[in-house]
Amino acid sequence: MEDWQSGDVDAFEDLFRRYEKMVFKNAYLVTGNRQDAEDILQDVFTSVWKSRHTYDPTKGKLSTWLHRITVNECFRKHRKVRPVLPLEGIDLPDNKQGLQESVEDRQEYDRLIDAMETLDGKHRSVLVLRYFNDLSYDEIAQAVDAPLGTVKSRINHALRILRSRMGNEQGGGHT
């Protein structure tokens, strides 16, 4: 058992510092609201502290467990998730670049964000985990507590919607 799981507050603070940007970024991308993302960040780590004895490293990575808690908190807070907002004005360095490189220019990137706003929370959250966090399909399935086939289906369905809304039916996009 890791120190933070045994109740070591210093170790838990280290855990918080290591993962707070990831949790905030995911909450912001799913809710589209900075204040909600900050609230969810606090709720996630409160939940992590309270349920620290339930984390089992043999069943998956800590980051996957945190993604799952974050997604659950987002859906708990907002049964109907708000649209994703454009990413400008907020520091989301971890892997935003990968998605931005897949679109040709800022105008097309803005069109992509507009199209993402039309997705429901379940489809948007799997895209965020896949393309903003580079999670594998298996990790996403664990994070959203859904079968692997469902995750693949949601991603493919969401990508079809995005391509259609952006007028790019034959276009690329990696899955």
C-alpha positions in Angstrom: 0.0 0.0 0.0 1.3 3.4 -0.9 2.0 6.0 1.8 -1.0 8.2 0.7 -3.3 5.2 1.1 -2.1 4.7 4.7 -3.1 8.3 5.5 0.2 10.1 5.1 -0.9 13.6 4.5 2.4 14.7 3.0 2.3 11.8 0.5 -1.3 12.8 -0.4 -0.3 16.4 -1.0 2.4 15.1 -3.3 -0.2 13.0 -5.1 -2.4 16.1 -5.4 0.4 18.2 -6.9 1.3 15.4 -9.3 -2.2 15.0 -10.7 -4.1 18.2 -10.1 -3.5 19.6 -13.6 -4.7 16.4 -15.2 -7.9 16.3 -13.1 -8.6 20.0 -13.7 -8.0 19.7 -17.4 -10.3 16.8 -17.8 -13.0 18.4 -15.7 -12.7 21.6 -17.7 -12.9 19.9 -21.0 -16.0 17.9 -20.0 -17.9 20.7 -18.3 -16.6 23.7 -20.2 -16.6 25.8 -17.1 -13.6 26.9 -15.0 -15.4 27.3 -11.7 -17.1 23.9 -12.1 -13.8 22.3 -13.0 -12.2 23.8 -9.8 -15.1 22.5 -7.7 -14.8 19.1 -9.4 -11.0 19.1 -8.7 -11.7 19.5 -5.0 -14.5 16.9 -5.0 -12.2 14.4 -6.8 -9.4 14.7 -4.3 -11.9 14.6 -1.4 -13.3 11.4 -2.8 -9.8 10.0 -3.4 -8.9 10.7 0.2 -12.1 9.1 1.6 -11.8 6.1 -0.7 -8.1 5.7 -0.6 -8.3 2.2 0.7 -10.3 1.1 -2.3 -7.6 1.8 -4.9 -5.9 -1.5 -6.0 -2.8 -1.0 -8.1 -3.1 -4.5 -9.4 -6.3 -3.6 -11.1 -5.0 -0.5 -13.0 -2.9 2.6 -13.0 -3.5 5.3 -10.5 -4.1 7.8 -13.3 -6.9 5.6 -14.8 -8.5 5.4 -11.4 -8.3 9.2 -11.1 -9.8 9.6 -14.6 -12.7 7.4 -13.6 -13.4 9.4 -10.4 -13.1 12.7 -12.4 -15.6 11.5 -15.1 -18.0 10.3 -12.4 -17.8 13.6 -10.5 -18.4 15.5 -13.8 -21.5 13.5 -14.5 -22.7 13.7 -10.8 -22.3 17.4 -10.8 -23.9 17.9 -14.2 -26.4 15.3 -15.3 -26.5 17.2 -18.5 -22.9 18.2 -19.2 -22.4 21.7 -20.5 -20.6 22.3 -23.8 -16.9 22.3 -24.1 -15.5 25.8 -24.4 -12.6 26.9 -26.6 -9.3 26.1 -25.1 -7.7 29.6 -25.4 -7.0 31.5 -22.3 -6.3 28.4 -20.2 -3.1 26.4 -19.8 -3.7 22.9 -20.9 -0.2 21.8 -22.0 -0.2 18.1 -21.5 -1.5 16.9 -24.9 -3.6 19.6 -26.4 -0.9 19.9 -29.1 -1.7 16.5 -30.5 -5.2 17.4 -31.3 -4.3 20.9 -32.6 -1.8 19.4 -35.0 -4.5 17.2 -36.5 -6.4 20.3 -37.7 -4.9 22.6 -40.4 -5.5 26.0 -38.9 -7.1 27.9 -36.0 -10.4 28.4 -37.9 -10.8 24.7 -38.4 -9.8 24.1 -34.8 -12.6 26.5 -33.8 -15.0 24.5 -36.0 -13.9 21.4 -34.2 -14.6 22.8 -30.8 -18.0 24.0 -32.1 -18.8 20.5 -33.3 -17.7 19.0 -30.0 -20.2 21.2 -28.3 -23.0 19.3 -30.0 -21.9 15.9 -28.5 -23.5 14.6 -25.4 -21.4 14.1 -22.3 -20.7 10.4 -22.8 -19.3 10.9 -26.3 -17.4 14.1 -25.4 -15.8 12.5 -22.4 -14.4 9.5 -24.3 -13.0 11.9 -27.0 -11.4 14.0 -24.3 -9.8 11.0 -22.7 -8.6 9.6 -26.0 -7.4 12.7 -27.8 -6.5 15.1 -25.0 -5.0 12.5 -22.6 -3.9 9.7 -25.0 -5.5 7.0 -23.0 -5.8 3.6 -24.6 -9.2 2.1 -25.2 -8.8 -0.2 -22.3 -7.9 2.7 -20.0 -10.9 4.7 -21.2 -13.1 1.6 -20.6 -11.9 1.5 -17.0 -12.2 5.2 -16.5 -15.8 5.5 -17.7 -16.8 2.0 -16.4 -18.0 0.8 -19.8 -17.2 -2.3 -21.9 -14.4 -1.9 -24.4 -16.8 -2.3 -27.3 -19.0 0.5 -26.0 -16.0 2.8 -25.7 -14.9 2.0 -29.3 -18.5 2.5 -30.5 -18.8 5.9 -28.7 -15.5 7.1 -30.1 -16.4 6.0 -33.6 -19.9 7.5 -33.4 -18.5 10.8 -32.0 -15.9 11.0 -34.8 -18.6 10.4 -37.4 -20.7 13.2 -35.9 -17.7 15.5 -35.9 -16.7 14.7 -39.5 -20.3 15.2 -40.6 -20.7 18.5 -38.8 -17.4 19.7 -40.1 -18.2 18.6 -43.7 -15.4 16.1 -43.7 -17.0 12.6 -44.2 -14.1 11.1 -46.0 -11.5 12.8 -43.7 -8.9 11.2 -41.5 -8.8 11.3 -37.8 -7.3 8.5 -35.9 -9.1 6.1 -33.6 
